Amino acid sequence: MNRLVLIGNGFDLAHGLKTSYADFINWYWAQWGYLLRGKAKRFEEDELCSFSLNEIGLGSWYLVWGHYYHKTNPFNWDLNEVAKLAREDRKLCEFKYKSPFFEQINKNFENKRWVDIENEYYDLLVKAKTFGDQYQSLNKQLDSVRNKLITYLCEVSKEQPPMIEEIKEKIYRPIERRE
């Protein structure tokens, strides 16, 4: 067969799949927003971060936010905004990153609106050379981010965006004899 179809960097994005690291990070915070918006538990955590509701927040988040935030309804808020509020408002919640690697990823994402996770890992790996036993910790943090990314990509892969007709025609056209 003489026809070669290369699928490389950007092929997924060109087809409308939400597979960028920015999409992943937005998904991650939206998952937290959903959890925090609907729960009244005092403490929630995963491998990357933790949220601890302060005394002002005991009871229902809805009642706290409804009163504390001028009776706006957080159930209508964007889920990323819910997580952002919980991360930033120390009166409402104590937020902590449990992973310096993930913290660095988020700082760069917030500053630039994009992030290169591999580059962030490499930068921390180079710094870890001077600290010796930080390699294992950094690799565990990378595994945690990788596992979350796998979960996200499995969800995204269930979506079937429409294929761009021009590309579809080239891939699926009949194979000619000279090919």
N, C-alpha and C positions, 0 to 999 in steps of 0.2 A: 504494500500500500504506500502510495506516495504523498498522501495528505497527512499533514501533521497539525494537530490542534494543540497549541500551547495555552495553558491556563497558568497565569502568573499573578504577581502582585497587582492587586486592584481589580482582578476579574470579579470577585465577589461584590465589591463596592459598585462596580460598573453595572451590575445586575440588580442593584437596589437592596442587597442584603445588608443588614445592620451589624456588620462584623468588625468595625473598627474598635480600637481600644477605648475611644471616647464613648461609643455606644455601650461597651461593656461597663465602663465606670458609671455611666448614667443609669444603666440597669441595676447595678449593685446598689446604688443609693436609693433608687425607686423601691427595691425590695425592702430596704430598711424603712423607708417612708410608709410603705404599706403595713409593715409590722408595728411600727411605733404609733401610727395613726389609729390602729384598731385595738391596741392592747393597753391594759392598765397595770402590767407587771412593772415592778420597780427596777428590775435589772434585766438587760438583754445583751447578749454578746455572741460573737462568732470568733474565728481564728484571727481576724484582721482588726476588729475594733469592739468597743463596748459602750453601752449607753446606760446610765443610772439616773433614774428620775429623782429629782430633789423633792424636799418636803412640799414645796408649792405645787408639785406635780402629782402628789398622791391622789389616788382615785382614778378618775377617767381623764385621759388626755384631752378628750373633747371638751369636758367641762373646764379644765384648766385653760386650754387655749381659747375656748369660747369666752371666758371671763377675762383672762390675762391679755388677750389680743383683740380687744374691742369687739367681741362677739362675732368675729369672722368664723366661718365654718370650715375647719380644716379638712372635712370630708370632701370639700370641693377643691382643695388645694392640689397642685401638682405634687406627686409623691416625692420628687427630688427636693422640693421646697420644704416638705415636712422634715426630711432627713437633715437638710441644711439648717433649719431652725433648731433642731435638736442638737446638732453639732456646735452651733454658735452661741446659743443662749444659755449661759452658765446659771442663770436664775432658775431655769426650767430643768436643765439636764446636765449631768457631768458626762462628757464624751472623752474617750481615750482611744488613740490608736494603739493596738497591741503589736503592730508590725511597722517598724521604721521604714521598711521597703515600701509598703502600701501607702504610708504617710507621704513619702517622697513622690510616689506616683501621683497622688492626689494634689500635692502642692504644685507640681509641674502642670498638671491638667487644669487646675484653677487659674494659674498664671497665663498659660499659653492656649488653653482650650483644646489641646491635643497632648498626647504623651507617647513616648517610645519606651515601652516597658523593658525591652531588651537592653536599651542604653542605660536606663535607670539601674537595672541589675548590675550591668558591667561597672558603672561608676561606683556603686557600693561595694562591689567585689574588689576593685582596685584599692579602695580605702580600707577594706578588711584585711589586706595583706599586712598592714602595720599592726593589726589587732589580733592576729592569730586565730583564735578559736571562734571568731565570728562567722566563719565560713558555714558551719553547720546551721547556725541560726538563720543566716541569710538564705540558705538553700531550703530550709523549712518554710520560711516566709514565701519564697518563690513557689513552692509546692502549693501553699494555701491559695495564692493568687491564681495559679494554674488550674487548680480544682474548681474554683469559682468561675474562671473563664470557660472551662469545659462545660460546666452546667449551663452557662449562658449560651454558648454556641450550640449546644444540643437543643435548647429552646428555639433559637433563631433558625436552625436548620429545618424545623417543622413548618416554618412559613415558606410558601412557594411564591416568590415574586414573579411577575410576568417577565418572560425572557424577551430581550430586545430583538425585534424581528430581523434586523439586518444580520445579527450574529447567529440567530437561530437558522436562517437560510443557509449560511455558509457551513455551519456544522452539520446540518441534516440533509443537505442537497445530495442527490445520488452521486456515487463515486463513478467518475468517468474512467474509461478504459486506459487513457494515457496517465492517469494518476496511479 
